Structure formats: structure tokens, C-alpha cells
Amino acid sequence: MTVEVWPGKSHPLGATWNGEGTNFALFSENATGVVLCLFDEAGQETQVRLPKVTNYVWHGFLPGIQPDQQYGFRVEGPYDPLAGHRFNRHKLLIDPYAKAITGDIRFGPELFSFPMDRFNDRDRDLDFSDTDSAEAMPKAVVIDPSFDWEGDTHPDIPWDRTIIYEVHVRGFTQQNFKVPEALRGTYAGMCDPAAIAHLKKLGVTAVELLPVHHYDVHPGHLVTTGLHNYWGYDSLGYFAPHSGYSSSGLHGQQVREFKEMVKALHREGIEVILDVVYNHTGEGNHLGPTFSLRGIDNAAYYRLVETSPRYYMDFTGCGNSLNVRHPQVLKLIMDSLRYWVQEMHVDGFRFDLASALARELYEVDRLSSFFDIIHQDPVLSTTKLIAEPWDLGEGGYQVGNFPLLWSEWNGKYRDTIRDFWRGEHYSLGDFAFRFTGSSDLYQEDGRLPHASINFITAHDGFTINDLVSYNEKHNEANGEGNRDGESYNRSWNCGVEGKTDDPKILSLRARQRRNFLTTLMLSQGVPMILGGDEMGRTTYGNNNTYCQDSELSWFNWELQAADQALLTFTQKLIEFRQAHPIFSRHQWFFGREIHGSGVVDIGWFHPDGSTIDDREWHSGDTRAVGIFLNGAEIPNLDSQGQRLFDDSFLLFFNPSDQDLVFCIPESIETQHWQVLLDTQETTGFVEDGKVYDKGHAVAVAARSLIVLKCPHCFSMAAFNQSQQPS
């Protein structure tokens, strides 16, 4: 087959169809030649050498090449691992700018640039393999980017109205019998009316999708186990939506289907946030396979050990780290992010192991080039930016240290609230900071309460059901001897490990679930719910289901009575939060300290109604707390600049194992308080709740919390400052 090739252009990178043909462009600083490989439906390969290189970009235009054309690259250059170079023209490489990728990797020895017959030889990567990998590799696909968005716009939900739902595209609908069977586990299933109806009724405003960048489903360490890479934290293409979530199975149709999903969710006012993994790829360490960047330009794309470039710096625990110090790597990341916003219409990103992206040299630098570039970018600076503020390198735990524009997964919130409700030693001051948005972490550098993404559970770890059902992880199904996953979970099984029929334990577990969810929804900051927690999803104690593409991870939509009750409670709880701006303030609470004198918007009390004084905040002796929130002192303004007022609330927290009596504080001038919510009750919310007057006693059961309301018309002078400590 003879293919005509013209010089083409060095930009944009990747494959760009213009209606008459396709331009191909690939960056490689150290290559000596680049060969474009075209594949027909039978897998027959045609090779075309790219004729021109401009500023290290190899490029060529092929007239007549249309969308759906499958392709890859072979890159020529030195194979010199000791110098950091691992070029091997016998390995077919995925275009890092591919907009679509079709097929899965077929794991085998041909994927490695060195001979695999010397498996136990630690120096085997120094040798060269001429075994061809094309038949074992997925192929990039030329796409037609046209799409009718029908006027779609970003919902642009304010942070103070945002409630995030972390969810896996496949797991969400794989067993949902209301979704057509052919659509289950796909982008189309995610936006099926039955799926959207659940999200709408629940009341969440954003779905945070576990990785949808195309990834390797069958990594080498899982090949012999029959397990799969379910979470997808090993990206192969930063522009291509994972083809395994497409319902059509046709080349490139995953792009259109993903866009349809976003459009449908936006139509219902739901934002789409992507969990993105720019810190490493699925190529592993120096003994890993060659899929893409390693063969395109290993020394440019990866962070190598400066004194021994055969090896990789590994801040991620996955074998490699992208070289964010290199301008082309920064360009790759930024181009990818802008593509997902501008072409795919997503609304924000959660950055996996984001501290790794901030490492200019070795230390984490919060003012690194990556953050500076995003701060200046007119597109990305207006999106929702969320950091997982840690990596596995030294000094990688950076909660509270990310710059303006960034929100963070607040790991300290998770740990503190877990300890609070399981009755472990905790500082009341720490609980107070977490509950009020973690001003100790975010206020000093000018950030606001929405900088704290509050969560109790996430994909990595126990579900909320398992958090109250297991003391230990049970990861035997992963085939690693239960050695994988976090061993310190801050969980409590309520008396029995795992499944039980004991009604007292089941009742306590249900109450603890309500306690966790209520605390989450009443805290300042942005709440994030792990998908399925609202209806009691369990993974039976497996806290690391990364390889479990099975019923163990999928949502079970056949709800038992207790699960349905939890779902109904969670729906009401979210509705309650959204109805009361006092729980999502735009600004921090006033005062020199969280418990300082002169505070008029919040008060902290012992169960006897006395004010908690300064010496008690860090003693660890105070086990229960009453919190007054003044609805007349909210700094929020509505869209027209009018000040918002709300009801006032008293919250009585009793995490102890004994029933307690709380007194309505005398220092609050309001006379009448009505019980709205009591986590001791199976329904949580109380209809026609009992009304208490100032000074009266309220019984609060062990390990429960009660919420009382006073209408805002009684709250204008609700807090008597003369009663506050001086």
C-alpha cells in the first residue's frame, strides 16, 4: 500500500483531521526518526516515515486519511538505559495525544524492550529485544471531533452549593436493573434516566468520576489472577476516554458517548469532575513494559535519578513519576486539561497524588511551575480544582499547603471525625476546627471554607457501612495475602467483626452511619459522599478493591429495608443542608480563635450548658459538645447581593457510650427550640419534634446527635455576648 505524505504542521500534536486528510505530530527530543504506523481492520500495518521535524516535533500530513483510522508510532533512537534512553523501533507506541484508543493490551513478553527469558536477571533491561509488539497493543484512532452540544453550558454550581458524589462509571450501573442491559456499566448507562433520577433525588450537584482516561485493564501483575484493573489509576492516554465504558464497541464512539453523558448530566444541573492521574503512567519502573512515553522519549517524559538515569524517581508507589520539570510534560498535562474542559465540557478535576506534581527538585514546592501555569490559565483557573494533597515521597503529606484556587481532600477531617464517633481519644479543638471548615489549614493563605473537601470515606478504603462493621481489612480476594490496603482504618465494628444478626449491633451500626453522614452534611466546607454509601453498599471488609471488577465493587440496587431507610435519610439530609445556608458559609466564623471572646455567630457548650473555656480545647477530656449556630449572623449574600438569614440551630453531639443530658444554654436568649433530627431514631428526622425552652434538659442517647431549630425571626439577638469568656 502506497501512502502519500506531505510535510504537514508541527501543531497541534496528535492526529488532527481537517476534512481532507489528517495531520500527525509527535514530540520527541532525543529521537533520530519517527515512523507512523497505519492499521486496517484486519490488523495489516502500513508504515510511513514522518518527513519533517520542527522544534523536536516530528510531523506529516496524509491526504485522504479519515476518522476511524487506527494508528500508532515507532520511534527510532538509542537504546541506552544507563543514559536514560530506551528507544526501540520494534515496539508500537500509543500517541500520547490520541483522542481515542481502541482495544486492550495483550500482556506478554513482546511488550518489553528487553528479553524476558532472563526474568530473574536484575540487569535484563540493559539488553535489547527485537520482538515486535504491534499485535499485542491497542491502537490510537483518528476522530471526527464534531458534536452538537445543543447549547450546553457549564452548570457553574457555586462551591457553597456543591455536594460531590464520588462514583465509578462501570460500578454505578452494572447491576441497576432499571437501566437497559446493553447500557449498564457505560457512559450511556451513567446518563440513563434511571441513573440520573437517583442522582437528582439524592440531591448531589456533581459526580466525581474515578479515572476515565484510557488505561490498561490487564496489568502484568494481575494477568495470572483473573482479576482486572478496576479503578483505572494507570493511564495510557490523557486525552482518550476509556473505551471499555462505551456501549457501542465501535472505534472512537466512546468520545461521542462521553459527550452525550456530560450533556445529559449538565441538562439536569449536575457537574462532571474527573479524577485525573498525571503523576505517573502504567509503564512501571525500569523493568516495566513499553507502551508509550518510555519509547517516545524516556529521558524527557519521566523523572529519572540524576546520578543513575537507568532508574526512575518514584513518588507514587507505581514505579515512575512524570517529569513535570520538562516544558513538554507540562504542555502535555495542560493541553489535556484544557481539552477536557473545552472539547469534552467537564467542570473540574480531582488530581490524584497531587503533591507529586509540585516537586520541582525533590521537595514539594507549593509554588511550582504547574500551579503557576494553572493559576494564569484563563480556562482552567475557572474550573473546580481539587487536590489529593499527598504522595508517597518524603514530605509528600501536604494537607493545607496548596495555593489559592485549589480545594483539597481533607484527610485530617476524615481522621478526626472517624475518631470522634468511634470514641477514640481526640482533641475537642481539632474536632471544632474540622467541623467549621479547617480554618487552621486554609485561612492563613486567603482560602475560604470551600477549600476543604470533607469526606468520611472514599474509593480507597472502607465504605461507610464497612467502617462501622469491621475492625480489620479483609482483602483476601485480591490475591496478595491480605497485605495490600491500609491496615489502620480508624474503624469500629460495634462489637462483632463483619456480618451479624444481633439486632443491638445492627441498630448501633445504623446509628453510626447516620452520625457520620449527619456530621458530614452539617460541617462547613464541601461534602463528598462515596457513591453507594447512601444505601449501605458493602465490600465485605475489602478496603482496596482496585482489582475487583465484580459484584464486590458494583452497586447492589436490590435494597433491603435498612438500606432503603438509609437512602431516604440521606436524601432528606442533603435537602436539609441545601435549605440552610448556615451550614455552608462563604466566610470563616469570626473571632481571634475558633472559641475566642466576642464571637456572635457560633457558641460552644458543655452538656450542662456552660461555655467551654480556653483551657479545655486541647485537654482531650471533653467528650461531648453542644454547638450553637446563629442564623442571624451569616456572611452569605444571594445572587443579587442581599444578605441571607437562616434559622438558628443547636447541635448536641454525644459520641460517648453513655446517655447524656444536655441543657439549653441560658446564654442563648431564644426561648423555644424544636427537635428536627435525632440519629437515635431509625428515620433520623423527627416529625412534630418536641419543643424545649431555654434552660430545659434534652436527653441525648449514647453515640448519637440531636439537631434543634429556632426560626430566624427569634434569632436576631440570639447570643448574649456578656456570657462569653473574656
N, C-alpha and C positions, 0 to 999 in steps of 0.2 A: 504494500500500500504506500503510495507516494503522497506526502502531505506538504502543501506549500506553507512556508513560514516567512513572515516579514519581521523587521526589527521590533516593531511594537513600541510600547512605552514602559518605563520603569515604575509607573504608578497607575492605578492603585495596585498594591500587592495582591497576590492570589489570582483567581480566574475571573475575568470580567467580560461578560457577553454584551455586545453593543447592537445586536440585531443582525449583523453581517458576519460576525465571527467572534473569536474570543482571544483576549489578551492574557498572557500568563506572565507573572512576575514573582521572583523568589529572591529573598536576601540571603547571601552567604559571603561573608567577608574573607574566608580563607579557602574557598573552593577554587579549583582550577577549571571546572566545567560543570554545566548543568544540563541534564537530558530530561525532556518532558516525555512521559510515557502515556499513550492513549490506549484505552481498552475498549473492545467491543463487547457485546452481550455474551459472547462465547468465551470471553477472557483472553482473546488474542491481543497481543501487545504490539503497538507501533511506536517506535522511538523517534523523537525529533529533538535535535540539539538546539537549545536556545541560542540565538545568534549574537546577542549583544549583552554587554554588562555596563551598567551606569551606576556609579557610586555603590558598588558591591551588590547591586540588584541585577539579576540575570533575567532577561525578558525576551519575549517574542509574541507576535500576533499571528494566529492561524485563521485565515478566511474559511468560512463555512462550518466551523466548529460550533455546534448548537448546544442549548441546555440539555441536560441529562447525559452529556458526555462524561464518561468515567476517566480519571487520570491520576497520576502520581508523578513523583520525581526520582531520578537517580542523580546523586551529586558526587562528582569526582574531586579528589584531593588526597592529601597524605593520610595514611593510616599510621599514626604515631602516638599511641596513647600516652607515652611518657611526656610528650609535649602538649597533650590535651586534644589532639586531633584524632577523630575516629571516622573519617570518610571511608565509604565502601560502596562502590557503584553497583554491587550485586544486591543491594538492599533497596527495595522500593520504599519510598518515603511519603508520608502524608503531608500535603500542603498545610502549613500552619495557619494559612488564611482561607482554607476551604470553607465554603458556606454550607456545604452538605457533605456527609460521608456515608457511604453505603457498605454494608457487610460488617462482619465481626472478625477479629483477629483469630486465626487458627494457630494456637500455640504449638511451637515445635522448634527444633534446633536451627532451622533456616532463618529464624528471626534474629539470631545473634551474629555479630560481626566477627566473631572468633569461633574456633571449633568447639563444639560441645562434647566431643568424645573424651575430653580430658576434664570431666566435670569437677573432679576433686583437686585439680591443679589451680592454686590461687593465682598463678600468673598466666592463666589461659587467655585472658583478654589481651595479652601482648601479641598473640598470634592472629593471623588473618584467615577469614573464611570466605571462599568464593561461591558458597551455596546461595542460589537465588531465592529471594523471599516473596516474590510477587504473588504467587498463588495463595500464600498464607495471609496476605494483607488486605484490609479494607481499602476501598478506593474513594478518592475525592470525587465530587460531582459538580459539574458546571450547572448553575441555576439561572432561572429567569426570575429576577427579583420583583417583578411587577405584582401588585396585590391591591385590591380595592379595600381600603381601610374604612370606607363609608363614613368619613368624618371623625374617626376615632381620635380621642384626645386623652391625655393622662388624667385620671381622676383627681390627682393632686390633693390627696387627703392630708389635712394638717396633722402634724405629729401628735398633737393633744387629742386627736380623734382616732388615732391609729391603733388597731389591735391586730397583731400578727399571728398567723396560723402557719406553723412550720409543717410542711407536708411533702410526701414523696409522690411523684406523678403516678407511678405504677401502683404503689400500695394503696392509694386513696380509693381507687375504683375497681381494683382487680376482682373483688368479691361483692361488689354492690349490685345486687340483683335488679335494682331499678334502672341501671344503665344497660343499654343494649350490649349483648355479649361481645360483639365484634369491636366495641369501643372501649371495653374495660382495660384499665392499665395504660391508657394512652392520653395524648394531649386532647384528643377529641372526647375521651371519657371525662377528662378533668373539667371540660366546659359543657358537658351534657346537662340539660335542665335539671335532672335529678341531683347531680353533684353540686351545681350552683345553688339549688334550693337549700341544700344542707348548709352551705357557707352563709347564705343570706339569712336563714332562720337563726343560725348560731350568732350572727352579728359581727363576724370578723370583717376587717376592712382591707386586709392584704394577705395573699398567700406567699409564703417564702418557700420556694421550691428547692428541694435538695438538688444537687448538680444535674443540669440538663445539657451541659457541654458533652459532646460525643466522647465516650470513654470505653475502655477495654472491659468487656463483660467477663472475660475468662482469663484473668492474670495467671501467670505461671504457677504461683503457689497454691492456687485453687483448682488447677486442672485435674488433679487425681482425686479430688474430694467430692466432685459432683456439685460443689457449691458455686455461686456466682458473685461477682462484684455488684452488690445491690445498691449501695449508697452512691457510687459513682465518683468517688474522690480521686480519680486518676485520669485526668483529662488527656484526650488525644487531639482535640481540635477546639480552639477557643471561640470560633465563630459558628460552629455547626451544632444545631440541636441534635440530641441523641436520637439516632434513627430507631432504636428499639422501642421508643414511645410513640411511634407513628402507627396509626391503624391501617394505613394503606399498603405499606410494604414496598411502595414504588420509589425509585431513585429520586431523591430530592423533595419528595412530598412532605417530609417532616417539617420543612421550612414553612410551607403554606399552612400546615395543620397547627404548628405552633402559633402562627399569627392569628389564625381563627380562634384559638384558645384565648389569647390575650384580648382580642377584640370582644369576645363574648363576656369575659370577666370584667373588662372595663365598662361594658354596657350596663352591668349590674353594680357599678361603683366599687369594684374590687381591684386593688392594685396587684401587680405581679413583681415580686422581688426574687432575684436569682441568687442562690448560693454558689459563689464562684471560687475556683481553685487555681489562682495564679502563682502559688508559691512553689509548686512542683508539678511534674508530669508523671505519667505512668511508665517511663523508661527506666526507673530504678537507679541503682548505683553503677559502678564501673563494670559490674558483672551482669548488668541488665540487658534486655533486648534493644534493638534499634528500630524505632517506629517512625521518627520524625526529626525532632530538633537535634538529637545526637548525631544523626547522619548528615544533616544540613549544615551545621556548624557548631559542633560541640563546645568549642572554646568561647564562642560568642554568647550562646544562649544559656549556658549553665555556669553556676558559681563553682569554680574549681579551686582546689587547695593551691595556694600560690607557690608554695615551695615544692609541691608534688602534684602537678596538674593531671596526673593519671586519675586522681581521686576527686570526689565531689564533696563540697560543703553540704552538710545535711542538717538544716534547721527544722525539718518537718517530720523526721522519722520515716520518710518514704524513699530515702536513698539519694535524693538530689534536691537542689534548690535553684530556681530560676535566677539568672544573673541580672537583677534589676538595676545594677550599676551601668549596664550597657545601654546606650541610647536606643538600639533596635529592639531590645527586650521591653523597654519602657514603651516604645511605639507600638509593639505588638499588643501589650496589655491595654493601652489607651485606645487603640483602634478597635479592639474587641469590645471594650466597654461602650464606646460611642455607637458601634454597630448595633448592639443590643438595645440601646435606647432609641436611636434614630430609625433603624430599619425594622426592629422587632417590637418596638414600643413598650419595653419593660420600664418599670418605675423606680427601680433601685437594686442594690446589690448587698449581699452579706459576704464579706471577704473571709474565706477560710484561712486560719493561721496567719492573720494579717500582720503580725509582728515580723514575720519573715520578709515581707515586702519593704519593711522600713530599715533593713540592715544595709547601710551604705558600705561600711567596712566590716566589722564583726558585731559591734554593739548595735542595739536597736536605736535608731535616730528618729525621733518623732517629727523632725523637720526634714526628712529625707526628700529626695527629688520626686518620688512617687506622690507624696502628699502635696508637695508644692504644685505639681502639674495638675492634679485633680482640683486643687483649690482655685486655680486660674482658668480651668476649662469651662467655657460657657454652657456646655451641655451637661457634663457630669456634676458640676457644682450645684445643680438644682435638683438632683435626684436624691433619693434616700440612700445614704451611705452607712453601712453597719459593719463594724469590725469584730471579728473574733480576736480579742486583744491578747493573744498569746501564741507562741510557737514552742517547739521543743528544745530550742537552743538556750544557752546560758543567758540569763537576763531576759528571757522571752515573755515573762508574765508582765503585761503592760496595761492591766486594767486601770483606767483613769488617765492614761497618758497619751491618748490620741488627740489630734488637733481639732480646731473648730471645723464645723460641718459634719463631723463624724459622731455617730452614736456607737455604743459598744454593747455587746453581750456582757451583762454584768454578772460575772462569776461569783463575786462577793455577795450579791443579792441571793443567788441560788443557795450558796452555802449557809448563809446566815438564816434564811427562812427555813431551810431544812432542819438546821439545828434547833431553832426556836420551837418548832412543832413536835420534834421527837424528844424534847425535854433534855437535850444536852446543854452543857454549860455554854452560855453566851453572854455577851455584854449588851445590856439594855440600850446603851448608847449606840452600839453598832446596829442593833435592830432598828432604832429610831432613824439613823441615817439611811438605811436601806429602804425603809418604808416611805420616807419623804423624798426619795429620788437620788440619794447618794450625793449630797452637796459636797461632802468631803472629798469626793473623787472628781467632780466635774465643774464645780462652781468657780474655782480659782482661775481657770483659764478662759472664763467667759461663756462656757457652755451652760445650757439650760436643762431642766429635768428630763427632757426627751433624749438627752444623751445616754440615759440609762435604759437599755433594753432589758426589762425584768423578765426572768424566766425561772421556773422551778425545775422543769425537765426539758430536754431537747432530744434530737435523734440519737445522740451519743450518750448512752446511759439508760437508766430505768425509765419506763413510763411512770405516770403518776400513780397508776394502780399498783405497779410493782414496787414503787418507792415505799408504799405502806404495807407491802406483803412479803418482802424479802430483806433479810439482813445481809445476805451474801449473793454474789453473782452466780449464775448458773449457765455458763456458756459452753457446756459440753458439746452441743450440736455444731459448734464452729470447728471442731476437729483439732483444737490446739491445747487439749488437756486442761481447759478452763484457766489457762494462763493469760489469755488476752482480756482486754477490757479493764476498766478501773476497779480496783479492789476496795477503795474507800469511798463508799457511796453516800454516806450520811443518811442512810435509810433505817427504817424500823418496821419490823414485820408485825407489830402489835401483839406478839405473843406466840405465834406459830409461823414456821417458815413455809411460805407458799400456800397452796390450796388448803382450805378448811371448810367445814360445815358448822363450826361453832358460831352461833348467832351473835354472841357478845363480841367476838373478834371481828366478824363481818360488819357489825354495826360501828365499831370503833374505826375500822378501815374506811368505811363510807364517810364518817365524820371527818377523818383526817384529810380525805380527798377534798371535801367541802372547805376545810380550813385552808388548805393550800391554795385552792382556786380563789377563794374569797380574799385572802391576803394579797394575792397577785393582782386582782382587779381593783382593790382599794388603794394600792400603792401608787405614789407619784412615779412618773416615768411611763414607758411604753410597754404594755404587757405582751408577751409572746406565749402562745399555747402550743404545745406539741400536739400535732394532729392525732386525733383518736383519744386523747386524754379526756375529752368532754363526754366520752361514752365508755370509759373503763377499759380501753384497749390494754392488753397484756402481751408481753413477750415471754412470759413464764420465767422471769428472772434473768433472761439473757440481756445483758447491758451493752452488747456490742454486735448488733445484728447486721453489720456491714456486708456479710456474705449470705444473708438469709433471704433470698428471693422466693418466699414461700408463705404459707399461711401464718407462719410465726411472725412475719412482719406486716402482712397485709391487714387492712382494717376488716374487722368482723362486723357486718351490718345486721346480723341477726341478734338484736339486743335482748338481753334478759331484763327483768323488771328493774333491777338495781341500776343497770346501765342506762335504761331509758330515763329513770329518775335523775341520774347524774346529768344526762344531756339536757333535760328540761331545766334543771337548776342552773347549769352553765349558761344556757340561753338567757334566762332571767337575770343572771349575774352580769353578763355583758350589757344587756339592755339597761340595767340599773346604773352601771358605770357611765354609759354614754348619756344617760339622762341627767347626770350630776357633774358639772364642771369642777366641783370642788376636789374631785379625785384625779383630775388631770390639769393641774395648774400650769400656766405658762411660765411662772416665775417661782423662785425658791421661797420658802417660808421666811418671814422676817426675823430679825434678831441677830445678835453677835454670834450666838451659838444656837444650835437647834433647840436648846432648852433655856435660852437667855431671858433676862428680865425684859419687860415691856412688850412681849410678844402678844399680839392680839388675834392672830389667825389660827393658832394651834395651842393646845394645852396638854400636859402630860400628868397623869394622876396615878396614885396608888389605889388599890381596891377600896380603901376606906375613904376615898375622896380627897385626900391630902395631896398637895403638889409634890412631885418628885423633885428633890433638891439636887444641887450640883454634885455632891459627893457620891451620889448613888448611881450615876450614869455608867460608871465603868467598874463598879464593885462586883458585878455578877450575882448579887444577892437578890435583886428584884426579879421575880419570876413572872409576874402578871402586870398588865398595864392597861390603863384607860386613856384614850386619846380623844380630845375634843377638837373638831374641825369647824371653824366658824364660816358659815356660808355668806356672811355679810362682808367678809374680808378676802375676796378673791381678786387677784390682779388681772384676770382674763378680760378681754374685750371681744365683743362679737364682730362680725364682718363689717359692720357699719360704725365701729368704734365705740359702741355703747358698752358700759361696764356690765358685767354679768353678776347676778346674785344667785344664791342657791340656798337650799335648806342647810341647817347645821346638823352635825352628826356627833354622836358619842359612840365610840368603838371600845368594847370591853374584850380584851384578849386574855384568855386563861389557858396557857399551854401546860399547866401542871397536871398531875394525876389526881388532884383533889378538887371537889366542887368548891367554889368561892362565891362570896357575896360582894358585889360592887355597889358603892353608894354614888348616887348622882351628886357630883361636886357642888358644894354650897357656893363656890366662887363663880359658878355659871348662873347668870341672872334668870335665864329661861326657866319657866316653871314646868312645862309639860313635855315629856319625851315618850314616843311610841316605838315599840319594838317592831322592826321591819324584817330582820334576818336573825336567825339563831341556828348555827351549824349543828346544834344538838338535835334539831328537828330533821326528820328524814327528807322533808321538802325544802329545808333551808329557809325559804321565805315564809313569813308568817302573815296570814290574812287577819285583819282586825286585831293586830297585836296589842298586848297590854300596854296601858299608858301609866307612866311613872312621873311623880312630881319631884322637884328638887329636894335632895336630902334623903329620898327613899332608897331602899336597898333592892338590888337586882341580882337574882340568883343566876350564876353562870356555871354551867356544868364543866367538869374536868375536860380538858383538851377540846375547848370549843370557843367560839367568839360570838358576840351579840352586837348587832348594829341597831342603834336607836336614832330616830329622826325628830327634829323640831323644825316646823315650817319656817322659811326665812323671814316671814313678817314678824316673828318674835325674836329675831337674832341680831338686830341692829346694834344692841348694846349687850351682846350675849356674854362677853367675857369681862369680868371685873379685874382690872389690872392691879388694883390695890392688894389682891390676894397673891400676886406673883412674887416670887423670891427676888430680893434686891441684890 
